[in-house]
Structure formats: structure tokens, C-alpha cells
Amino acid sequence: MSRAITIVEVGPRDGLQNEKAILEPAVRADLVRRLEAAGARRIEAVSFVHPKYVPQMAGAEEVMAALPHEAERSRIGLVLNGKGYDRALGTAVDEVNVAMSATDGFGLKNQGLSVEQQVQMLADIIAGRANAAGQPGATPSLSATLSCVWGCPFDGEVSAGQVADLVGRIAELGVAEIALADTIGAGDPWAVTRKVEAARQAAPDAVLRLHFHDTRNTGLANAYAGIEAGVSVLDASVGGIGGCPFAPGATGNIATEDLVYMLERAGYSTGYDLDALIQTARWIGEKIGRPAPSALSRAGGWPK
């Protein structure tokens, strides 16, 4: 169990976007710095969405301006469409993560695009990247997240075939890393295994990343199943905060400190400082006006 597991910290984006408290860009940048001090090397720092729909993510450019580039650290910006991608290019993000959906229902609600329109949107972004190759300035790397892989709040169950088809099409466009997201926390460990296997068969050369919400208390069990299936990159949110404004009833991601504790106890390497994570979870709880829901922020690590 000595293999390394990469945990992509998504608290500053997915964590904060569904909280009632709206934090200023300076506070969100401070959260990024605290998480990086605790060991985060890849961190979803901002989302380039319209503040009318997600006011918690307003001021993405200000957040990035407060975060000068640092070697061996990657700040990720989430985008929903080409306009968001263009905004991201105007900042110092190291990676752009394009959000997509496995279903028409969620895609239309979340970004006003059907599945087919989302695939075309991604193709257009990639074509634009190709045209920009060789121009001054580094182009950020690109990944894609496929939402509602284990269930959609509007369309219901999602089959492994649906997931495999989309993962294959995304990989064919040249996307090297594809995240499978349980946006509403509907998955179970056995379904995780089935869909990871289906995705791997559809895109054997792609890096798979997993993104779990703990809505129905299966998040860590699902993470375990993903790791047992060979996945080595998982998303998590400090304190277990967050959710999706367009997924009714969805709660936060699995908590970074809870995941780190489980993995480190088992002998896996994450590169995180557990005590610093717990302190950061408690700090962000104070900022959003409620205790962070993670188990470790309440109980602490073990042994003491």
C-alpha cells in the first residue's frame, strides 16, 4: 500500500459554491494558500461562471491575481463553456477543467447545453487550443469532468454504457485526464467499480479521476472502491463543505482530511499534513459561519 494517491483539493471552488456565505476574493485566495501550506499540489481555485448564477464564485480573476505562480503547484479553473474558457486564459491558471454532464437534464439545467452540445463545446475549445499553439504565453493544460455519472437529479439512473460512450468521445478529442463525478452522491462501491472499468475500457490511455459527494454517506466507501479499482487521483474538499447549486439536496464532497486520514492509516502516501488540514477545515468553518461537517475536524486524528 505504498503507492501515492493524488488528492485534488476542490474546496475553494466546489466547496464554497454552495455555501450561503459569500467570501471575498482575498479570503478565497487565503484559503488556497492555507491548503497549499497543508500539502495541496493541485487545487481547484476558481470557477469562471456568471456571478448572477453562482455569486459565491464572483471575482475569479481577483483570486488568481492574488496567487502568484509557484513551482510544483497547479491552480485549476473550472469552466462551463467557451466564454468561461476565454476568461480563464486571461488569468494565470495552470489547468482548465471543462465541466460536462452525462445527461441532458443536468447539462441543460447547469449550463444550458445538451450532451451533444457539450461535446461540441469541448471540441471547439480544443480546436481553439490547437490554433493557438505556438503563440506567446503558456496554454494551460486541459481536463474534463463528467457530472452525474452515478445518477442525475433530473433524468434518474445513468448506465455504464452512457458513461463509457461519453468518456470514449472525450478521450478521442485528446483530453488526457477525465474525472467521473458523483454529483448527487448516488453511487455505491460496486457501481463505482463497474463504471471505472467501463470508462477504462473506453479510454485505456486516459488518466481517470474520481469526484465523490457524501450526500448519502457512501463517499469514503466509494473512494476506497475507486482506489481498489486502480484509480490514483481523487477530488476532495477541505472540511467536507460544498455541493452543487443545480443538484437539489446534494451535500459536500468527501472531506480532504477524512480521506487523507483513511489513506495514510492504510499506508498510502498523499503528501498532506493532516493537522494543518484539520486546522484549515476549522478556519473555513468559522469563515462560512458553520462548523465544517467533516469527521476529522470534530474528532481530530489518531493517534493523538
C-alpha positions as CSV (number, residue, x, y, z in Angstrom):
1,M,0.0,0.0,0.0
2,S,2.9,2.3,-0.6
3,R,1.6,3.8,-3.8
4,A,1.0,7.5,-3.9
5,I,-2.5,8.9,-4.2
6,T,-3.0,12.4,-5.7
7,I,-5.8,14.4,-3.9
8,V,-7.0,17.3,-5.9
9,E,-8.3,19.9,-3.5
10,V,-11.6,21.4,-4.7
11,G,-12.8,23.3,-1.5
12,P,-12.2,26.8,-2.9
13,R,-14.5,26.1,-5.8
14,D,-16.9,23.1,-5.3
15,G,-16.7,23.6,-1.5
16,L,-17.6,27.3,-1.4
17,Q,-20.0,27.5,-4.4
18,N,-23.0,26.1,-2.5
19,E,-22.4,27.8,0.8
20,K,-24.7,30.6,1.9
21,A,-21.8,32.8,2.9
22,I,-20.2,34.7,0.1
23,L,-16.5,35.2,0.8
24,E,-14.4,37.9,-0.7
25,P,-11.7,37.0,-3.3
26,A,-9.0,37.8,-0.8
27,V,-10.4,35.3,1.7
28,R,-10.7,32.6,-1.0
29,A,-7.1,33.3,-2.1
30,D,-6.1,32.9,1.6
31,L,-7.9,29.6,1.7
32,V,-5.8,28.4,-1.3
33,R,-2.6,29.4,0.3
34,R,-3.5,27.7,3.6
35,L,-4.4,24.5,1.7
36,E,-1.1,24.6,-0.2
37,A,0.8,25.1,3.0
38,A,-1.0,21.9,4.2
39,G,0.3,20.0,1.2
40,A,-2.1,20.6,-1.7
41,R,-0.3,20.5,-5.0
42,R,-3.3,20.6,-7.3
43,I,-6.1,22.8,-6.3
44,E,-9.3,23.9,-8.0
45,A,-9.0,27.5,-7.0
46,V,-11.7,29.3,-9.1
47,S,-14.7,28.9,-11.4
48,F,-15.3,31.1,-14.4
49,V,-19.1,31.2,-14.2
50,H,-21.5,34.2,-14.3
51,P,-21.9,35.7,-10.9
52,K,-25.6,36.1,-11.4
53,Y,-25.9,32.3,-11.2
54,V,-23.1,31.5,-8.7
55,P,-22.3,34.6,-6.7
56,Q,-20.0,32.7,-4.4
57,M,-17.6,32.4,-7.4
58,A,-17.5,36.1,-8.3
59,G,-14.1,37.7,-8.7
60,A,-12.2,34.7,-10.1
61,E,-9.7,37.0,-11.8
62,E,-9.1,38.7,-8.5
63,V,-8.4,35.4,-6.7
64,M,-5.9,34.4,-9.4
65,A,-4.2,37.8,-9.3
66,A,-3.6,37.2,-5.6
67,L,-1.9,33.9,-6.3
68,P,1.4,34.3,-8.0
69,H,2.8,31.3,-9.8
70,E,4.7,28.8,-7.7
71,A,6.7,25.9,-9.0
72,E,5.2,22.4,-8.4
73,R,1.8,23.8,-7.7
74,S,-1.1,23.8,-10.1
75,R,-4.2,26.1,-9.7
76,I,-7.2,24.9,-11.7
77,G,-10.0,27.0,-13.1
78,L,-13.4,25.3,-13.8
79,V,-15.3,26.4,-16.9
80,L,-18.8,25.6,-18.3
81,N,-18.4,26.9,-21.8
82,G,-16.1,28.7,-24.3
83,K,-16.7,32.1,-22.8
84,G,-15.5,30.8,-19.4
85,Y,-12.5,29.2,-21.1
86,D,-11.6,32.6,-22.7
87,R,-11.8,34.2,-19.2
88,A,-9.6,31.5,-17.8
89,L,-6.9,32.2,-20.5
90,G,-6.8,35.8,-19.2
91,T,-5.5,34.6,-15.8
92,A,-2.6,32.6,-14.5
93,V,-4.4,29.3,-14.1
94,D,-2.2,26.3,-14.7
95,E,-5.1,23.9,-15.7
96,V,-8.6,24.4,-17.1
97,N,-11.2,21.8,-16.1
98,V,-14.2,21.7,-18.5
99,A,-17.4,20.7,-16.8
100,M,-19.7,18.4,-18.7
101,S,-22.7,16.2,-17.9
102,A,-23.6,12.6,-18.6
103,T,-27.2,13.6,-19.0
104,D,-29.2,16.1,-21.0
105,G,-31.3,17.0,-17.9
106,F,-28.4,18.2,-15.8
107,G,-26.5,19.7,-18.7
108,L,-29.4,21.9,-19.7
109,K,-30.0,23.0,-16.1
110,N,-26.3,23.5,-15.2
111,Q,-25.1,25.2,-18.4
112,G,-27.9,25.3,-20.9
113,L,-26.4,22.7,-23.1
114,S,-27.5,19.2,-24.1
115,V,-24.9,16.3,-24.0
116,E,-24.3,16.7,-27.8
117,Q,-23.9,20.5,-27.4
118,Q,-21.4,19.9,-24.6
119,V,-19.3,17.6,-26.7
120,Q,-19.3,20.1,-29.5
121,M,-18.3,22.9,-27.0
122,L,-15.4,20.8,-25.8
123,A,-14.3,20.1,-29.4
124,D,-14.4,23.9,-30.2
125,I,-12.3,24.6,-27.1
126,I,-9.7,22.0,-28.2
127,A,-9.7,23.3,-31.8
128,G,-9.1,26.8,-30.4
129,R,-6.2,25.5,-28.3
130,A,-4.7,23.9,-31.4
131,N,-4.9,27.1,-33.4
132,A,-3.2,29.0,-30.5
133,A,-0.3,26.6,-30.3
134,G,3.0,28.3,-30.7
135,Q,1.7,31.7,-29.7
136,P,3.3,33.6,-26.9
137,G,2.3,32.6,-23.4
138,A,1.8,29.1,-22.0
139,T,-1.6,27.5,-22.7
140,P,-2.9,25.8,-19.5
141,S,-3.4,22.0,-19.6
142,L,-6.9,20.7,-20.1
143,S,-9.1,18.2,-18.3
144,A,-12.8,17.4,-18.3
145,T,-15.2,16.4,-15.5
146,L,-18.2,14.3,-16.4
147,S,-21.0,15.1,-13.9
148,C,-23.9,12.8,-12.8
149,V,-22.0,9.6,-13.6
150,W,-23.9,7.7,-10.9
151,G,-27.2,9.4,-11.1
152,C,-29.0,12.5,-12.3
153,P,-31.5,14.6,-10.3
154,F,-33.5,15.2,-13.4
155,D,-33.0,12.1,-15.6
156,G,-32.6,9.4,-13.0
157,E,-30.3,6.4,-13.4
158,V,-27.2,6.6,-15.6
159,S,-26.0,3.5,-17.3
160,A,-22.4,2.3,-17.6
161,G,-22.9,2.4,-21.4
162,Q,-23.8,6.1,-21.3
163,V,-20.7,6.8,-19.3
164,A,-18.4,4.7,-21.5
165,D,-19.7,6.3,-24.7
166,L,-19.0,9.8,-23.4
167,V,-15.7,9.0,-21.8
168,G,-14.6,7.5,-25.2
169,R,-15.7,10.5,-27.1
170,I,-13.9,12.9,-24.7
171,A,-10.7,10.9,-24.9
172,E,-10.9,10.8,-28.7
173,L,-10.8,14.6,-28.6
174,G,-7.5,14.5,-26.9
175,V,-8.3,15.1,-23.3
176,A,-5.7,13.2,-21.2
177,E,-7.5,13.3,-17.8
178,I,-11.2,12.7,-17.3
179,A,-12.9,13.0,-13.9
180,L,-16.0,10.9,-13.2
181,A,-18.2,12.8,-10.7
182,D,-21.0,11.5,-8.4
183,T,-22.6,15.0,-8.3
184,I,-25.6,14.0,-6.2
185,G,-23.9,11.2,-4.1
186,A,-26.0,8.4,-5.5
187,G,-23.2,5.9,-6.1
188,D,-22.2,2.8,-4.2
189,P,-18.9,1.0,-4.2
190,W,-19.9,-1.8,-6.6
191,A,-21.3,0.7,-9.1
192,V,-18.0,2.6,-8.8
193,T,-16.1,-0.5,-9.7
194,R,-18.4,-1.2,-12.7
195,K,-18.2,2.4,-14.1
196,V,-14.5,2.8,-13.6
197,E,-14.0,-0.5,-15.5
198,A,-16.3,0.7,-18.3
199,A,-14.5,4.1,-18.5
200,R,-11.1,2.4,-18.6
201,Q,-12.2,0.1,-21.4
202,A,-13.5,3.1,-23.4
203,A,-10.4,5.2,-22.8
204,P,-7.5,3.0,-21.8
205,D,-4.9,5.7,-22.2
206,A,-6.7,8.4,-20.2
207,V,-6.0,9.2,-16.6
208,L,-9.2,8.7,-14.6
209,R,-10.0,10.9,-11.7
210,L,-12.9,10.4,-9.2
211,H,-15.1,13.1,-7.6
212,F,-17.5,12.0,-4.9
213,H,-20.1,13.8,-2.8
214,D,-21.1,12.3,0.5
215,T,-24.8,13.0,0.2
216,R,-25.8,9.5,1.2
217,N,-22.8,8.7,3.4
218,T,-21.1,6.5,0.8
219,G,-18.3,8.9,-0.2
220,L,-15.3,7.3,1.5
221,A,-16.5,3.8,0.7
222,N,-16.7,4.9,-3.0
223,A,-13.2,6.4,-2.8
224,Y,-12.0,3.0,-1.4
225,A,-13.6,1.2,-4.3
226,G,-12.1,3.5,-6.8
227,I,-8.6,3.1,-5.4
228,E,-9.0,-0.7,-5.3
229,A,-10.0,-0.4,-9.0
230,G,-6.7,1.2,-9.7
231,V,-7.6,5.0,-9.7
232,S,-4.9,7.1,-8.2
233,V,-6.4,10.6,-8.5
234,L,-9.3,11.8,-6.4
235,D,-11.0,15.1,-5.6
236,A,-11.8,16.2,-2.1
237,S,-13.0,19.3,-0.3
238,V,-11.5,20.6,2.9
239,G,-14.0,20.3,5.8
240,G,-16.4,18.4,3.5
241,I,-18.0,21.7,2.6
242,G,-19.9,22.4,-0.6
243,G,-22.4,20.9,-3.0
244,C,-23.9,21.9,-6.4
245,P,-26.5,24.7,-6.7
246,F,-28.2,22.8,-9.6
247,A,-28.3,19.4,-7.8
248,P,-31.2,19.6,-5.3
249,G,-30.2,18.1,-1.9
250,A,-26.6,17.5,-2.8
251,T,-24.1,18.0,0.1
252,G,-20.4,18.5,0.1
253,N,-17.6,16.4,-1.3
254,I,-15.8,13.9,0.7
255,A,-13.6,15.8,3.2
256,T,-9.9,16.1,2.3
257,E,-8.8,15.4,5.9
258,D,-11.1,12.4,6.2
259,L,-9.7,10.9,3.0
260,V,-6.1,11.7,4.0
261,Y,-6.6,10.0,7.4
262,M,-8.1,6.9,5.8
263,L,-5.3,6.6,3.2
264,E,-2.4,7.4,5.4
265,R,-3.6,4.9,8.1
266,A,-3.6,2.3,5.3
267,G,0.0,3.2,4.3
268,Y,-0.7,5.2,1.2
269,S,1.2,8.4,0.5
270,T,-0.8,11.7,0.0
271,G,1.8,14.4,0.7
272,Y,-0.7,16.2,3.1
273,D,-0.1,17.4,6.6
274,L,-3.2,16.1,8.4
275,D,-3.0,18.5,11.4
276,A,-2.7,21.5,9.1
277,L,-5.7,20.3,7.1
278,I,-7.8,20.0,10.2
279,Q,-6.8,23.5,11.3
280,T,-7.8,24.8,7.8
281,A,-11.1,23.0,8.0
282,R,-11.9,24.6,11.3
283,W,-10.8,28.0,10.0
284,I,-13.0,27.8,6.9
285,G,-15.9,26.7,9.1
286,E,-15.5,30.0,11.0
287,K,-15.5,32.0,7.8
288,I,-18.7,30.4,6.4
289,G,-20.4,30.6,9.7
290,R,-21.0,27.0,10.5
291,P,-18.7,24.1,11.7
292,A,-17.2,22.1,8.9
293,P,-19.1,18.8,8.6
294,S,-16.0,16.6,8.3
295,A,-15.4,13.9,11.0
296,L,-11.7,14.8,11.5
297,S,-12.5,18.4,12.1
298,R,-14.5,17.3,15.1
299,A,-12.6,14.3,16.3
300,G,-9.1,15.0,15.2
301,G,-6.6,12.4,14.0
302,W,-5.4,9.2,15.7
303,P,-3.1,8.6,17.5
304,K,-3.3,11.9,19.2
